[in-house]
């Protein structure tokens, strides 16, 4: 399943793709690492990029580990303004260890929006389109 990209931009080590059907795809470069301060800037930049309109967010973590610090993960899971624009979150990962870490994130941080983990981008797209 291909996503039609309507607009794209970059913030540091992340590419943001605003796609059809209200999907925002985030792809991080290898070695990307965001602390709380960088994450707050990133979220603000991203919300401005989508004009503070609601989006279904897919984050492609394939081949990436430890992108966010613990404080940054908590911010992403609970910031009211950011959660106000998120319809749902889908994480795409590619390893057993990453799936365990994603499960810990979901149980420990308890995101305010529906969040699910996938091993294939197409599956993530299919799920977010139903939300």
Phi, psi and omega in degrees: 000121180263146176258131175277119181274125179266329181201151178214156179203177177226149173223107181056239182267019181235138172256135179244127180240114175273115189246170177301163179062026176068033179256132173249116180259128178247130177231123181263144176287159174302134178085000178298137179210120183244124173273183183301313182298315179294323180294318178299316177296318181298313180297316179300314178300314181296319180294322176294321180301323181262014178056035177058026177266151182294144179217154168269121188256128173243123178249119181270104179259013183300124181076008183241142177222149175054045180291319184247143172288168179301318179296322179292320177299316180298318179299311182298322182287332191235354181298121185297322181292315179295317180293339176291337179259350180271122172280317179196168177233134172234129177253131177251121183229167186227015180216157179299317180298318178297324179293324176295315179297321178295320177298318177297316178304312183296321181284321185280314185269341177045072181305149183282341179252160176303130182222135181218153183250139181226158175256351179230137180300318181300322178294320178296317179299313180302318181292312183296329180293340179271354183269000000 
